[in-house]
Each structure stands twice: as C-alpha cells, then as structure tokens.
Amino acid sequence: MSFRKAVLLLAAVAVATSVSAHAQVGVYGMFTVDRLSNIASSPLPAPTTNGPNARNNTADPLGGTGGIYYDFLKLGPVKLGADLRGSILTTKRGANVNFNDSGTRIYSALGGVRAVFHTPIAPLKPYIQGSVGLGRSDYGLSNTTSSGQVILYNNFEYMGLAGLDIKLLPIMDWRVAELGYGGLNPFGTYGHNYPIKQVSMGFVFHLP
C-alpha cells in the first residue's frame, strides 16, 4: 500500500470514528399548539364576508407531535443532525364565525435538518431546525363530501423552529419550549398561503 493510500485510509477511519462517537439518537413527544391564519381570504370555499359563512381569520388547533432525530456530525460547538416528525392537531372550533361545524385539523409529516449548540452550561441544549413535508388540513372551513365526510387538502408545509432542551437524566431531556413559524401552501389550483405560528413543549429520550 502506498503512503498516500495509507494516509487516506487513516483519514477515512478517523472521520468515521469521529462521526460514530458523536452520533446520538433521540425520540421525543410534545404537546403542540398552532395558530393557523389568513383563513378569511381562503378560496375554499368561495370567500364570503358576511352571512352564515362569514369567517374568522385564525384557528388554533392543538394536539401532539412525536418524532426522532439523529445527530451524526460534530463541528466544533455545533452538532448537526436529521429530524423526522409527525403531528396530529385538531380543535372543535373552526374558522366560521357563527358555528363550529367540523372544526379545524392539521396533520403533518415533516423531515428536516437541525443544529444543536454547545453552551458553557452543559445541561442547556439550544437548537434550530428547518423542516418541510406534507401537511393535510381543512383550514377550519366547513367543506364536506355529499356523505358528510370532512375534506382534507394536501399542502406543502414548511417550518422554521428554535428550541431549548435541558438535561434532566442521562437518558432524558425536558424540552422547555420549541417555537416555530411556517405555513401551508395548497397543492393544485388553490394558490394560497396559510401562515402557522407554533408552540410546543415535551420530553426527549436518548437511545443507546
């Protein structure tokens, strides 16, 4: 084996060892509240400003978010990783002014990248994250099939997130807060943006 090949092999082994040593897998569960806005001007169904179909401009579905992350690379004080998550958020209150009807739903499946920052206070783990994926929603609007089934529309969903975990035990962190901002953009002919503000909190469990 040539010297050059030996150096390249050792470098590859060193990188692989470093990545393996700093790899960390965690699963988490959170309570999540969304504020979905820009509903009043939605094209689904046709906009009305008064009468029985008048709309509020916001709805606040809440529920649970669960996910898994994998931190695979350490770069100085930053750990980089990947995150997969899903959310089921509902409320009985829809966007209709005069009646609740079917309520509001957002069902999400998102994947993204995250960065965790080392701090002088070791138990504190601030992070930022960007995620994109599929979000299914009725936007709080009363739109049903002839049989009364709620119609859910597919959307491109995107979220920018920032949060803070605090280490409680070697295998568990408290996710004090996670704040997010993003939106839903419907696929198809109904071009419209529904901004989302999000607040979550919960617990993280580290896998060996």
Salt bridges, closest charged atoms under 4 A:
ASP60 OD1 - ARG35 NE 2.76
ASP71 OD1 - ARG114 NE 2.98
ASP83 OD1 - ARG85 NE 3.29
ASP138 OD2 - ARG105 NH1 3.15
ASP165 OD1 - ARG175 NE 2.79
ASP173 OD2 - LYS125 NZ 3.00
ASP173 OD2 - HIS206 NE2 2.85
GLU178 OE1 - ARG85 NH1 2.84
GLU178 OE2 - ARG175 NH1 3.68
